[in-house]
Amino acid sequence: MIARRSFLRTSILAASIIPGIPAMAHSAPAAISPKLADLISEFEHRTAELDALPEGDPTWDRVAAVRMRAVDALLDYRPTTLGEVAAKIDALRPFISEDVDLVSLDVLADDVRALIGEGE
């Protein structure tokens, strides 16, 4: 039941943001801000650091907590262009499978809605 609800929720989110993407694509520059680039780099670095730890490593909890702070910082960043949304989605792709509550998808949908003027 939970999987069906998650699929339905994801489908509804996708359906709500996809219509606005083509209109934004024409005016969105490909570049991302240095701030977003730093956040993505930090997240990727922390993910690689966590992935490199052997199973049962005593430092896993500490490294995972640092990575979670990097995830939170990336999720908190509000993109200003479609290119930044795409970069944020690409960066978060490895994390989405871990996000059992799909908070990251909610945040990404809010990012798109804010860009097309339908959010907050």
Secondary structure, 3 states (H helix, E strand, C coil): CHHHHHHHHHHHHHHHHHHHHHHHHCCCCCCCCHHHHHHHHHHHHHHHHHHCCCCCCCCHHHHHHHHHHHHHHHHHCCCCCHHHHHHHHHHHHHHHCCCCCCHHHHHHHHHHHHHCCCCC
